[in-house]
Amino acid sequence: MKKLLFVFIFLLAFPWLGISQDVEYYRSVADTSHNPISKLVALDSVVSKSFKKDDDTFIVFSIQYIKLAKELDSIELAAKKAMNLQHILTSYKNDPRRAITIINEVLANKYKIKDSFLLAGLYLKRGGSYFRIDMQKAIEDYTTALNIFGQKDSIYKADAYLFRGQAFSNLGKFVPAGEDFKAAYTYYENLKDYEYMLYAHQGNITMYSMNGFYEKAKIERDHLIKKLTQLNLNERLASSYYNQSVDYKKTNKPKLQLNYLLKADSLFKKHNIKKTLYFVIIHSKLTEYYANDYEFEKAEKHLQILEDNITKFNDDLFAESYYCSANAVYYEKTENFEKALEFANKKIEISHKLNHEEDKMESHLLLSNIYYKTEDFKKSIDNKNEYYEIKDSIYNQSSANALAYFQTLYETEKKEKELVKKNTSIQLLEKNNYFVKKLSIATAIAIALLFGLILLYRNQKELRNNKLLQEKYSQDLLQYQENEHIRISKDLHDGIGQKLLILKNKLTESDNRILVNETIDEVRAISRDLYPFQLQELGITKAIEHTITQIDENTTLFISSEIDNIDNLFQKEQEVNIYRIVQESLSNIIKHAKAEASKVTIKKLTDKIVISIKDNGVGFDFTEKHKETNSLGLKTLLERTKFLHGQMKIQSKKGDGTLIEFIFPII
């Protein structure tokens, strides 16, 4: 204990003695001193004087300090230096594994660390290094740090939540990511740390963009840009401009993409910003944009700016990656393929060092394009395959239904109050409607079975005619059901709906009027479900898009879509059946597939349309399912397909999702 006390006294008392001395003096003392405490003090002076001035010296003497502090049993002093060293090794020297090794050596004596801040800080810093190489281990370290930090360590807990949220987001785990970003935001808000509040906000916006919610991301980002402008956080403002330009590129809006890149460039000029990573990123992307647009004079201007400033970013692999990308694209477009390949190969080498999947994906696509132009088709195809493999891997990691939950996370309290007021009469209407539907289905099945028994007694020669008759009957039955849906829908709207309106006008109490309003809304919803009036009002294309949007917003199923316009290609009865096919297929997914996500694709070809509905659910054996007497859903889909003279194909197996494809001729 006395030795440890002496160390602390020396470290507190000696710094003022060395203010006028240079690093070389303390290096000499550290190299020649035989007194361990004097040597430790000298090492501390070298480390403090070389911090952010000479990284190599800082690293060498920090390691010597940590080793000597451990020998003196001053583990907490070693912990402090290990924490400071981590950022330099990871961010500037791109050597996270070495940083992890040094922290592990200190943590081997963690039982001697009494200060919760130091112990948690080691895990927080090690998590920062793991963030570069193993996201799951980074999450584990951030979680450990959160469990150790004390009440007085709020700012560090906020950082841990923010970093863990970013790690969860990179792994596609959007619900825990959203919860962590929200926790970080709350901590920063309580601490009045407005800059980092906006960092947490940026994490949410990034997740929206990653999953295709570009309009939502734009709304949130505009709000963020306004706040950044008010706080004069110009470097952070540049990153928001860049991220918005990326979203516009993904949504194929090149003019808006360029507009936001130029906004960032204008910001750099106004505030003379040159040392931020986004300075390199923006000029790299402007170079690529103008090169792809064959405006080589403008591309060369921004490439020259990069050349003049890239030396300021030595050892920053992210900056070097963007720099290589800009050069590769420029030389590819100017047909200097040798230089293009040189920079593209360097970019892919860096992407593997960073272990950044999207960077790898872009590198392989770039190489594929260059090799194609040099007529090295084998290498072009190999790199294109690598591109698609990584792309599929990235998108398969996403939990789409979790993001849907995340979107509604902040509105939960408001919705809970509305759910409490849920009306008994609406529940009765739903219950009655449920039994009516079951009775109708049971009746239809009974009639179909009876008709089937009669067909069995027919002569084999009449089998073909009877089969056609059965198909016509099923189609007529479907049409009858649609007519009944229309009739019941009108009765609900014109009968019960009108009476409820009269009742509403006669009521005086506010609560009762609200109750009747909710009942009217439910009756209208039932009426719309029974018959798709959107077909008359919007057309078949918009009606299908509306149904997909309704299911996406009101269920846990995430649905993406690519829909060509198919208006006026079919008769009204045919459009109703196409609409029902999409509606019933999605209903089957919700009821039976236990799926997280689905995709609806409608392609209009020269003489036909192709509808594909895919999910990632539990799947099923089609032969086995089709034989079941109660699998009315598939049979109804098949009958509707026959009514349209189309084909229905199903690819499914248990545990591996389902793809249903419908092909309908355009007559």
C-alpha positions as CSV (number, residue, x, y, z in Angstrom):
1,M,0.0,0.0,0.0
2,K,2.8,2.4,0.8
3,K,4.4,1.8,-2.6
4,L,1.1,2.5,-4.3
5,L,0.6,5.7,-2.2
6,F,4.1,6.9,-3.3
7,V,3.2,6.3,-6.9
8,F,0.1,8.5,-6.6
9,I,2.0,11.3,-4.8
10,F,4.7,11.3,-7.5
11,L,2.2,11.4,-10.3
12,L,0.4,14.4,-8.7
13,A,3.4,16.3,-7.7
14,F,5.8,15.9,-10.6
15,P,4.0,17.1,-13.8
16,W,4.7,20.7,-13.0
17,L,8.5,20.0,-12.9
18,G,8.4,18.9,-16.5
19,I,6.5,21.6,-18.1
20,S,9.6,23.2,-19.6
21,Q,11.2,19.9,-20.4
22,D,10.8,18.1,-23.8
23,V,9.9,14.5,-24.5
24,E,13.5,13.5,-25.1
25,Y,14.5,14.4,-21.5
26,Y,11.8,12.1,-20.1
27,R,12.6,9.4,-22.5
28,S,16.2,9.5,-21.3
29,V,15.0,9.3,-17.6
30,A,12.7,6.4,-18.4
31,D,15.5,4.5,-20.2
32,T,18.2,5.0,-17.6
33,S,16.3,5.2,-14.2
34,H,16.6,2.2,-11.9
35,N,14.0,3.5,-9.5
36,P,10.7,2.0,-10.6
37,I,8.6,4.9,-9.3
38,S,10.8,7.6,-10.9
39,K,10.7,5.6,-14.1
40,L,6.9,5.4,-13.9
41,V,6.7,9.1,-13.5
42,A,9.0,9.7,-16.5
43,L,7.0,7.3,-18.6
44,D,3.8,9.1,-17.7
45,S,5.4,12.4,-18.8
46,V,6.4,11.0,-22.2
47,V,2.9,9.5,-22.7
48,S,1.1,12.8,-21.8
49,K,3.5,14.9,-23.9
50,S,3.2,12.7,-27.0
51,F,-0.6,12.3,-26.8
52,K,-2.1,13.3,-30.2
53,K,1.3,14.5,-31.3
54,D,3.4,11.4,-31.9
55,D,1.3,8.2,-32.0
56,D,4.2,5.8,-32.3
57,T,5.9,7.2,-29.2
58,F,2.6,7.4,-27.3
59,I,1.9,3.7,-28.0
60,V,5.5,2.4,-27.1
61,F,5.7,4.3,-23.8
62,S,2.0,3.6,-22.9
63,I,2.8,-0.1,-23.2
64,Q,5.9,0.3,-21.0
65,Y,3.9,2.2,-18.5
66,I,1.2,-0.4,-18.3
67,K,3.7,-3.2,-17.8
68,L,5.6,-1.3,-15.0
69,A,2.3,-0.3,-13.3
70,K,1.3,-4.0,-13.2
71,E,4.7,-4.9,-11.7
72,L,4.1,-2.2,-9.0
73,D,0.7,-3.7,-8.4
74,S,-0.9,-0.4,-9.5
75,I,-3.6,-2.0,-11.6
76,E,-5.9,1.0,-11.7
77,L,-3.1,3.2,-13.1
78,A,-2.5,0.5,-15.8
79,A,-6.3,0.5,-16.5
80,K,-6.3,4.2,-17.2
81,K,-3.5,4.0,-19.7
82,A,-5.0,0.9,-21.4
83,M,-8.2,2.9,-21.9
84,N,-6.4,5.8,-23.4
85,L,-4.3,3.6,-25.6
86,Q,-7.3,1.7,-27.0
87,H,-8.6,4.6,-29.2
88,I,-5.2,5.3,-30.8
89,L,-4.6,1.6,-31.6
90,T,-8.1,0.9,-32.9
91,S,-9.0,4.1,-34.7
92,Y,-5.7,5.5,-35.9
93,K,-3.5,2.4,-36.2
94,N,-6.3,0.1,-37.2
95,D,-5.0,-2.6,-34.8
96,P,-8.0,-3.5,-32.6
97,R,-6.7,-6.9,-31.8
98,R,-3.6,-5.5,-30.1
99,A,-5.8,-3.1,-28.1
100,I,-7.9,-6.1,-27.0
101,T,-4.8,-8.0,-25.9
102,I,-3.6,-5.1,-23.8
103,I,-7.0,-4.6,-22.1
104,N,-7.2,-8.4,-21.5
105,E,-3.9,-8.4,-19.7
106,V,-5.2,-5.6,-17.3
107,L,-8.6,-7.4,-16.9
108,A,-6.7,-10.5,-15.7
109,N,-6.3,-8.5,-12.5
110,K,-9.8,-7.0,-12.5
111,Y,-10.5,-8.1,-8.9
112,K,-7.9,-5.5,-7.8
113,I,-9.8,-2.7,-9.5
114,K,-12.2,-1.1,-6.9
115,D,-13.3,1.9,-9.0
116,S,-16.4,0.9,-10.9
117,F,-15.8,3.6,-13.5
118,L,-12.4,2.1,-14.4
119,L,-13.6,-1.5,-14.5
120,A,-16.6,-0.7,-16.6
121,G,-14.5,1.7,-18.8
122,L,-12.2,-1.2,-19.7
123,Y,-15.1,-3.3,-21.0
124,L,-16.5,-0.2,-22.8
125,K,-13.2,0.4,-24.5
126,R,-12.7,-3.3,-25.4
127,G,-16.2,-3.3,-26.8
128,G,-15.0,-0.4,-29.1
129,S,-12.2,-2.6,-30.4
130,Y,-14.5,-5.6,-30.8
131,F,-16.8,-3.3,-32.8
132,R,-14.3,-3.6,-35.7
133,I,-14.0,-7.4,-35.7
134,D,-16.8,-9.1,-33.8
135,M,-20.1,-7.3,-33.3
136,Q,-21.5,-9.9,-30.9
137,K,-18.6,-9.7,-28.5
138,A,-18.8,-5.9,-28.7
139,I,-22.5,-6.2,-27.5
140,E,-21.4,-8.5,-24.7
141,D,-18.8,-6.0,-23.5
142,Y,-21.1,-3.0,-23.7
143,T,-23.7,-5.0,-21.7
144,T,-21.1,-5.8,-19.0
145,A,-20.1,-2.1,-18.8
146,L,-23.7,-1.1,-18.4
147,N,-24.1,-3.5,-15.5
148,I,-20.9,-2.2,-13.7
149,F,-21.2,1.6,-14.2
150,G,-22.6,3.4,-11.1
151,Q,-25.2,6.2,-10.9
152,K,-22.5,8.9,-11.1
153,D,-21.4,7.5,-14.5
154,S,-24.5,8.6,-16.5
155,I,-22.5,10.0,-19.4
156,Y,-20.6,6.7,-19.9
157,K,-23.8,4.7,-19.6
158,A,-25.3,6.9,-22.3
159,D,-22.2,6.1,-24.5
160,A,-22.6,2.4,-23.8
161,Y,-26.2,2.4,-24.8
162,L,-25.4,4.4,-28.0
163,F,-22.6,2.1,-29.0
164,R,-24.6,-1.1,-28.2
165,G,-27.5,0.3,-30.2
166,Q,-25.2,0.8,-33.2
167,A,-23.9,-2.8,-32.8
168,F,-27.4,-4.2,-32.7
169,S,-28.3,-2.1,-35.7
170,N,-25.4,-3.5,-37.7
171,L,-26.5,-7.1,-36.8
172,G,-30.1,-6.3,-38.0
173,K,-31.5,-6.6,-34.5
174,F,-33.6,-3.4,-34.7
175,V,-35.9,-3.8,-31.7
176,P,-33.0,-3.9,-29.1
177,A,-31.2,-1.2,-31.2
178,G,-34.2,1.1,-31.0
179,E,-34.5,0.6,-27.3
180,D,-30.8,1.4,-26.7
181,F,-31.0,4.5,-28.9
182,K,-34.0,5.7,-26.9
183,A,-32.2,5.0,-23.6
184,A,-29.1,6.9,-24.8
185,Y,-31.2,9.8,-26.0
186,T,-32.9,10.0,-22.6
187,Y,-29.6,10.0,-20.7
188,Y,-28.1,12.7,-23.0
189,E,-31.2,14.8,-22.7
190,N,-31.0,14.6,-18.8
191,L,-27.3,15.6,-19.1
192,K,-28.2,18.4,-21.5
193,D,-25.6,16.9,-23.9
194,Y,-27.5,18.0,-27.0
195,E,-24.8,17.0,-29.5
196,Y,-24.9,13.4,-28.4
197,M,-28.7,13.4,-28.2
198,L,-28.5,14.1,-31.9
199,Y,-26.1,11.1,-32.4
200,A,-28.7,8.8,-30.8
201,H,-31.3,10.3,-33.1
202,Q,-29.1,9.7,-36.0
203,G,-29.0,6.0,-35.1
204,N,-32.7,5.7,-35.5
205,I,-32.6,7.5,-38.8
206,T,-29.9,5.2,-40.1
207,M,-32.1,2.2,-39.3
208,Y,-35.0,3.7,-41.2
209,S,-32.8,4.2,-44.3
210,M,-31.2,0.7,-44.0
211,N,-34.7,-0.9,-44.3
212,G,-36.2,1.2,-47.0
213,F,-38.3,3.6,-45.0
214,Y,-36.9,6.5,-46.9
215,E,-39.8,8.9,-46.5
216,K,-39.8,8.4,-42.7
217,A,-36.0,8.8,-42.7
218,K,-36.3,12.1,-44.6
219,I,-38.8,13.5,-42.1
220,E,-36.6,12.6,-39.2
221,R,-33.4,13.8,-40.9
222,D,-35.0,17.2,-41.8
223,H,-35.8,17.6,-38.1
224,L,-32.2,16.6,-37.2
225,I,-30.7,19.0,-39.7
226,K,-32.7,21.8,-38.2
227,K,-31.3,21.0,-34.7
228,L,-27.8,20.7,-36.0
229,T,-28.0,24.0,-37.7
230,Q,-29.2,25.7,-34.5
231,L,-26.4,24.1,-32.5
232,N,-23.8,25.1,-35.2
233,L,-22.6,21.4,-35.4
234,N,-21.3,21.8,-38.9
235,E,-19.3,18.6,-39.2
236,R,-22.3,16.5,-38.0
237,L,-24.5,18.5,-40.5
238,A,-22.2,17.3,-43.3
239,S,-22.8,13.7,-42.4
240,S,-26.6,14.2,-42.4
241,Y,-26.3,15.8,-45.9
242,Y,-24.3,12.9,-47.1
243,N,-26.7,10.3,-45.6
244,Q,-29.6,12.0,-47.3
245,S,-27.7,11.9,-50.6
246,V,-27.2,8.1,-50.1
247,D,-31.0,7.7,-49.7
248,Y,-31.7,9.6,-52.9
249,K,-29.2,7.5,-54.7
250,K,-30.9,4.3,-53.5
251,T,-34.3,5.7,-54.7
252,N,-32.9,6.7,-58.1
253,K,-33.1,10.4,-57.6
254,P,-29.7,11.6,-58.9
255,K,-30.4,15.3,-59.1
256,L,-31.5,15.4,-55.4
257,Q,-28.5,13.2,-54.6
258,L,-26.1,15.7,-56.2
259,N,-28.0,18.6,-54.5
260,Y,-27.2,17.2,-51.0
261,L,-23.6,16.5,-51.9
262,L,-23.2,20.1,-53.0
263,K,-24.8,21.3,-49.8
264,A,-22.1,19.5,-47.8
265,D,-19.4,20.9,-50.1
266,S,-20.7,24.4,-49.6
267,L,-20.6,23.8,-45.9
268,F,-17.0,22.8,-46.0
269,K,-16.1,26.0,-48.0
270,K,-18.0,28.3,-45.7
271,H,-16.5,27.0,-42.5
272,N,-13.1,25.9,-44.0
273,I,-13.6,22.3,-42.8
274,K,-10.9,19.9,-44.2
275,K,-9.9,17.5,-41.5
276,T,-13.1,15.6,-41.0
277,L,-13.6,12.2,-42.6
278,Y,-16.8,13.5,-44.3
279,F,-14.6,16.0,-46.3
280,V,-13.0,13.0,-48.0
281,I,-16.3,11.2,-48.3
282,I,-18.2,14.1,-50.0
283,H,-15.4,14.9,-52.5
284,S,-15.0,11.2,-53.3
285,K,-18.8,10.9,-54.0
286,L,-18.8,14.1,-56.1
287,T,-15.9,12.7,-58.1
288,E,-17.8,9.4,-58.7
289,Y,-21.0,11.3,-59.5
290,Y,-19.5,13.5,-62.1
291,A,-17.3,10.7,-63.6
292,N,-20.4,8.5,-64.0
293,D,-22.1,11.5,-65.7
294,Y,-19.1,11.9,-68.0
295,E,-18.5,15.4,-66.6
296,F,-14.7,14.8,-66.4
297,E,-13.7,18.4,-65.8
298,K,-15.8,18.6,-62.6
299,A,-14.7,15.1,-61.5
300,E,-11.1,16.1,-61.9
301,K,-11.6,19.2,-59.8
302,H,-12.9,17.2,-56.8
303,L,-10.3,14.4,-57.4
304,Q,-7.6,17.1,-57.1
305,I,-9.0,18.3,-53.8
306,L,-8.8,14.8,-52.6
307,E,-5.2,14.5,-53.7
308,D,-4.2,17.7,-52.0
309,N,-5.7,16.7,-48.6
310,I,-5.5,12.9,-48.4
311,T,-2.2,13.0,-46.6
312,K,-4.0,14.5,-43.6
313,F,-5.8,11.2,-43.2
314,N,-2.8,8.8,-42.9
315,D,-3.7,5.5,-41.3
316,D,-7.4,6.2,-41.6
317,L,-8.6,3.2,-43.6
318,F,-12.1,4.6,-44.1
319,A,-10.8,7.7,-45.7
320,E,-8.4,5.7,-47.9
321,S,-11.3,3.4,-49.0
322,Y,-13.4,6.3,-50.2
323,Y,-10.3,7.8,-51.9
324,C,-9.6,4.5,-53.7
325,S,-13.2,4.2,-54.8
326,A,-13.2,7.7,-56.3
327,N,-10.0,7.0,-58.3
328,A,-11.2,3.6,-59.5
329,V,-14.5,5.0,-60.8
330,Y,-12.8,8.0,-62.5
331,Y,-10.2,5.9,-64.2
332,E,-12.8,3.3,-65.3
333,K,-14.9,6.0,-66.9
334,T,-11.8,7.5,-68.6
335,E,-10.9,4.0,-69.8
336,N,-7.5,3.9,-67.9
337,F,-8.3,0.3,-66.8
338,E,-4.9,-0.4,-65.4
339,K,-5.1,2.4,-62.9
340,A,-8.8,1.6,-62.2
341,L,-7.9,-2.0,-61.3
342,E,-5.0,-0.8,-59.1
343,F,-7.3,1.4,-57.0
344,A,-10.2,-1.1,-57.0
345,N,-8.0,-3.9,-55.8
346,K,-6.6,-1.6,-53.1
347,K,-10.2,-0.7,-52.0
348,I,-11.2,-4.4,-51.7
349,E,-8.0,-5.1,-49.7
350,I,-9.0,-2.3,-47.3
351,S,-12.6,-3.5,-47.1
352,H,-11.4,-6.9,-45.9
353,K,-9.2,-5.2,-43.2
354,L,-12.2,-3.2,-42.0
355,N,-14.4,-6.3,-42.3
356,H,-17.1,-4.0,-43.7
357,E,-19.6,-6.0,-45.7
358,E,-21.2,-3.1,-47.7
359,D,-17.7,-1.9,-48.6
360,K,-16.8,-5.4,-49.8
361,M,-20.0,-5.6,-51.8
362,E,-19.3,-2.2,-53.6
363,S,-15.7,-3.3,-54.2
364,H,-16.7,-6.5,-56.0
365,L,-19.2,-4.6,-58.1
366,L,-16.6,-2.1,-59.1
367,L,-14.1,-4.9,-60.0
368,S,-16.8,-6.7,-62.0
369,N,-17.6,-3.6,-64.1
370,I,-13.9,-3.0,-64.8
371,Y,-13.1,-6.6,-65.8
372,Y,-16.2,-6.6,-68.0
373,K,-14.8,-3.6,-69.9
374,T,-11.4,-5.2,-70.3
375,E,-13.3,-8.3,-71.6
376,D,-12.0,-10.5,-68.8
377,F,-15.5,-12.0,-68.4
378,K,-14.6,-14.8,-66.0
379,K,-13.3,-12.4,-63.4
380,S,-16.2,-10.1,-64.1
381,I,-18.7,-12.9,-63.4
382,D,-16.7,-14.1,-60.3
383,N,-16.8,-10.6,-58.8
384,K,-20.5,-10.1,-59.7
385,N,-21.3,-13.4,-57.9
386,E,-19.4,-12.3,-54.9
387,Y,-21.4,-9.0,-55.0
388,Y,-24.7,-10.9,-55.0
389,E,-23.6,-13.3,-52.3
390,I,-22.7,-10.5,-49.9
391,K,-25.8,-8.5,-50.9
392,D,-28.1,-11.5,-50.1
393,S,-26.2,-12.1,-46.9
394,I,-26.7,-8.4,-45.8
395,Y,-30.4,-8.4,-46.5
396,N,-31.1,-11.8,-45.1
397,Q,-29.9,-10.6,-41.7
398,S,-32.7,-8.1,-41.3
399,S,-35.7,-8.8,-39.1
400,A,-38.3,-6.9,-41.0
401,N,-41.2,-7.5,-38.6
402,A,-39.0,-6.3,-35.7
403,L,-38.5,-3.0,-37.5
404,A,-42.2,-2.6,-37.9
405,Y,-42.5,-2.9,-34.2
406,F,-39.6,-0.4,-33.8
407,Q,-41.5,2.1,-35.9
408,T,-44.4,2.1,-33.5
409,L,-42.3,2.0,-30.3
410,Y,-42.6,5.7,-29.6
411,E,-46.4,5.8,-30.1
412,T,-47.1,2.9,-27.7
413,E,-48.4,4.9,-24.7
414,K,-50.9,6.8,-26.9
415,K,-52.1,3.7,-28.5
416,E,-52.5,1.9,-25.2
417,K,-55.0,4.5,-24.1
418,E,-57.0,4.0,-27.3
419,L,-57.0,0.2,-26.8
420,V,-58.5,0.6,-23.3
421,K,-61.5,2.3,-24.8
422,K,-62.2,-0.6,-27.2
423,N,-65.9,-1.0,-27.6
424,T,-68.0,-4.1,-26.6
425,S,-70.4,-3.6,-29.5
426,I,-67.6,-3.8,-32.0
427,Q,-66.4,-7.0,-30.5
428,L,-70.0,-8.4,-30.9
429,L,-70.1,-7.4,-34.5
430,E,-66.7,-9.1,-35.1
431,K,-68.0,-12.2,-33.3
432,N,-71.2,-12.4,-35.3
433,N,-69.3,-11.8,-38.5
434,Y,-66.9,-14.6,-37.6
435,F,-69.8,-17.1,-37.2
436,V,-71.5,-15.9,-40.4
437,K,-68.3,-16.5,-42.3
438,K,-67.8,-19.9,-40.8
439,L,-71.4,-20.9,-41.6
440,S,-70.9,-19.7,-45.2
441,I,-67.7,-21.6,-45.6
442,A,-69.2,-24.8,-44.1
443,T,-72.2,-24.5,-46.4
444,A,-70.0,-24.0,-49.4
445,I,-67.8,-27.1,-48.4
446,A,-70.9,-29.2,-47.9
447,I,-72.3,-28.3,-51.3
448,A,-69.0,-28.9,-53.0
449,L,-68.6,-32.3,-51.3
450,L,-72.2,-33.3,-52.3
451,F,-71.5,-32.2,-55.8
452,G,-68.3,-34.3,-55.8
453,L,-70.2,-37.4,-54.7
454,I,-72.6,-37.1,-57.5
455,L,-69.8,-36.7,-60.0
456,L,-68.3,-40.0,-58.8
457,Y,-71.3,-41.9,-60.2
458,R,-70.9,-40.5,-63.6
459,N,-69.6,-42.5,-66.5
460,Q,-65.8,-42.2,-67.2
461,K,-66.6,-40.9,-70.7
462,E,-68.3,-37.9,-69.3
463,L,-65.4,-37.2,-66.8
464,R,-64.0,-34.3,-68.9
465,N,-67.4,-32.6,-69.2
466,N,-68.1,-33.1,-65.5
467,K,-64.7,-31.6,-64.7
468,L,-65.5,-28.5,-66.7
469,L,-68.9,-28.3,-65.0
470,Q,-67.2,-28.6,-61.6
471,E,-64.9,-25.7,-62.5
472,K,-67.8,-23.6,-63.8
473,Y,-69.7,-24.3,-60.6
474,S,-66.8,-23.3,-58.4
475,Q,-66.3,-20.1,-60.4
476,D,-70.1,-19.4,-60.2
477,L,-69.9,-20.0,-56.5
478,L,-67.0,-17.6,-56.1
479,Q,-69.0,-15.0,-58.1
480,Y,-72.1,-15.7,-55.9
481,Q,-69.9,-15.1,-52.8
482,E,-68.7,-11.8,-54.3
483,N,-72.3,-10.8,-55.0
484,E,-73.3,-11.7,-51.5
485,H,-70.4,-9.7,-50.1
486,I,-71.6,-6.7,-52.1
487,R,-75.1,-7.1,-50.8
488,I,-74.1,-7.5,-47.2
489,S,-71.6,-4.6,-47.5
490,K,-74.4,-2.3,-48.8
491,D,-76.8,-3.5,-46.1
492,L,-74.2,-2.7,-43.4
493,H,-73.4,0.7,-45.0
494,D,-76.9,1.8,-45.9
495,G,-78.9,0.0,-43.2
496,I,-76.9,-0.4,-39.9
497,G,-74.6,2.5,-40.8
498,Q,-77.4,5.0,-41.4
499,K,-79.2,3.9,-38.2
500,L,-76.0,4.4,-36.2
501,L,-75.7,7.9,-37.7
502,I,-79.2,8.8,-36.6
503,L,-78.5,7.4,-33.1
504,K,-75.3,9.4,-33.0
505,N,-77.1,12.6,-33.8
506,K,-79.7,11.9,-31.0
507,L,-77.0,11.3,-28.3
508,T,-75.9,14.2,-26.1
509,E,-73.2,12.5,-23.9
510,S,-69.7,12.8,-25.4
511,D,-68.6,9.3,-24.3
512,N,-71.6,7.7,-26.0
513,R,-71.0,9.7,-29.2
514,I,-67.4,8.5,-29.2
515,L,-68.6,4.9,-28.7
516,V,-71.0,5.2,-31.7
517,N,-68.3,6.8,-33.8
518,E,-66.0,3.9,-33.2
519,T,-68.9,1.5,-34.0
520,I,-69.6,3.3,-37.2
521,D,-65.9,3.1,-38.2
522,E,-65.9,-0.6,-37.5
523,V,-69.1,-1.2,-39.6
524,R,-67.4,0.7,-42.4
525,A,-64.3,-1.4,-42.1
526,I,-66.3,-4.6,-42.2
527,S,-68.2,-3.2,-45.3
528,R,-64.9,-2.4,-47.0
529,D,-63.5,-5.9,-46.2
530,L,-66.6,-7.6,-47.7
531,Y,-66.2,-5.8,-51.0
532,P,-63.2,-4.0,-52.3
533,F,-64.7,-0.6,-53.3
534,Q,-61.1,0.5,-53.9
535,L,-61.3,-1.3,-57.2
536,Q,-64.0,1.1,-58.4
537,E,-62.4,4.2,-56.8
538,L,-58.7,3.5,-57.4
539,G,-58.3,0.8,-59.9
540,I,-56.8,-2.7,-59.5
541,T,-53.1,-1.5,-59.1
542,K,-53.8,1.1,-56.4
543,A,-56.3,-1.3,-54.7
544,I,-53.7,-4.0,-54.3
545,E,-51.1,-1.4,-53.1
546,H,-53.7,-0.1,-50.5
547,T,-54.3,-3.6,-49.2
548,I,-50.6,-4.3,-48.8
549,T,-50.1,-1.0,-47.0
550,Q,-53.1,-1.8,-44.6
551,I,-51.7,-5.2,-43.7
552,D,-48.1,-3.8,-43.4
553,E,-49.3,-1.1,-41.0
554,N,-51.7,-3.1,-38.9
555,T,-50.0,-6.5,-38.5
556,T,-46.5,-7.7,-37.4
557,L,-45.9,-8.9,-41.0
558,F,-43.4,-6.7,-42.9
559,I,-44.3,-6.5,-46.6
560,S,-42.2,-5.1,-49.5
561,S,-43.6,-4.8,-53.0
562,E,-42.7,-4.2,-56.6
563,I,-45.9,-3.6,-58.6
564,D,-46.3,-2.7,-62.2
565,N,-49.4,-0.9,-63.4
566,I,-52.0,-3.5,-64.6
567,D,-55.0,-1.1,-64.8
568,N,-57.5,-1.8,-67.7
569,L,-55.9,-5.1,-68.7
570,F,-58.8,-7.2,-67.4
571,Q,-62.6,-7.1,-67.1
572,K,-64.1,-6.1,-63.8
573,E,-64.9,-9.6,-62.7
574,Q,-61.4,-10.7,-63.5
575,E,-60.0,-7.8,-61.5
576,V,-62.0,-8.8,-58.5
577,N,-60.5,-12.3,-58.6
578,I,-57.0,-11.0,-59.0
579,Y,-57.5,-8.7,-56.0
580,R,-58.9,-11.6,-54.0
581,I,-56.0,-13.8,-54.9
582,V,-53.5,-11.3,-53.5
583,Q,-55.7,-10.6,-50.5
584,E,-56.3,-14.3,-49.6
585,S,-52.6,-15.3,-50.2
586,L,-51.5,-12.6,-47.7
587,S,-54.3,-13.7,-45.3
588,N,-53.0,-17.3,-45.4
589,I,-49.5,-16.0,-44.6
590,I,-50.8,-14.1,-41.6
591,K,-52.9,-17.0,-40.3
592,H,-50.6,-20.0,-41.0
593,A,-47.1,-19.2,-42.1
594,K,-45.7,-17.6,-38.9
595,A,-43.7,-15.4,-41.2
596,E,-41.7,-12.3,-40.3
597,A,-41.6,-10.8,-43.8
598,S,-43.3,-11.2,-47.2
599,K,-42.7,-9.7,-50.7
600,V,-45.3,-9.1,-53.4
601,T,-44.2,-8.7,-57.0
602,I,-46.5,-8.0,-60.0
603,K,-44.7,-7.9,-63.4
604,K,-46.5,-6.9,-66.6
605,L,-45.1,-8.7,-69.6
606,T,-46.1,-8.5,-73.3
607,D,-48.9,-11.1,-73.2
608,K,-49.3,-11.9,-69.5
609,I,-48.9,-10.8,-65.9
610,V,-46.9,-12.7,-63.3
611,I,-47.8,-12.3,-59.5
612,S,-45.3,-13.7,-57.0
613,I,-46.0,-13.8,-53.3
614,K,-43.1,-15.0,-51.1
615,D,-42.7,-15.4,-47.3
616,N,-40.0,-16.6,-44.9
617,G,-42.5,-18.6,-42.8
618,V,-42.6,-22.2,-41.7
619,G,-43.6,-23.6,-45.1
620,F,-45.6,-26.7,-45.8
621,D,-45.8,-29.9,-48.0
622,F,-48.1,-28.8,-50.9
623,T,-49.2,-32.3,-51.8
624,E,-50.1,-33.1,-48.2
625,K,-51.8,-29.8,-47.6
626,H,-53.8,-30.0,-50.8
627,K,-55.2,-33.4,-49.8
628,E,-56.5,-32.0,-46.5
629,T,-60.3,-31.5,-46.6
630,N,-60.1,-28.3,-44.7
631,S,-57.4,-26.6,-46.8
632,L,-60.1,-24.5,-48.5
633,G,-57.7,-21.5,-48.9
634,L,-55.4,-23.2,-51.5
635,K,-58.4,-24.7,-53.4
636,T,-60.1,-21.3,-53.6
637,L,-56.9,-19.8,-54.9
638,L,-56.7,-22.5,-57.6
639,E,-60.3,-22.0,-58.6
640,R,-59.8,-18.3,-58.9
641,T,-56.7,-19.0,-61.1
642,K,-58.7,-21.3,-63.4
643,F,-61.4,-18.6,-63.7
644,L,-58.7,-16.4,-65.1
645,H,-57.3,-19.2,-67.4
646,G,-54.1,-18.9,-65.5
647,Q,-51.5,-21.1,-63.8
648,M,-50.6,-21.4,-60.1
649,K,-47.2,-22.6,-59.0
650,I,-46.2,-23.3,-55.4
651,Q,-42.7,-23.8,-54.1
652,S,-42.6,-24.7,-50.4
653,K,-41.2,-27.1,-47.9
654,K,-41.5,-27.3,-44.2
655,G,-39.2,-24.8,-42.4
656,D,-38.1,-23.0,-45.5
657,G,-40.8,-20.5,-46.5
658,T,-43.2,-20.4,-49.4
659,L,-43.3,-18.9,-52.9
660,I,-46.7,-18.8,-54.8
661,E,-46.6,-17.7,-58.4
662,F,-49.7,-16.9,-60.5
663,I,-49.5,-16.4,-64.3
664,F,-52.5,-14.8,-66.1
665,P,-52.7,-14.3,-69.8
666,I,-53.7,-10.8,-71.1
667,I,-56.5,-11.4,-73.6
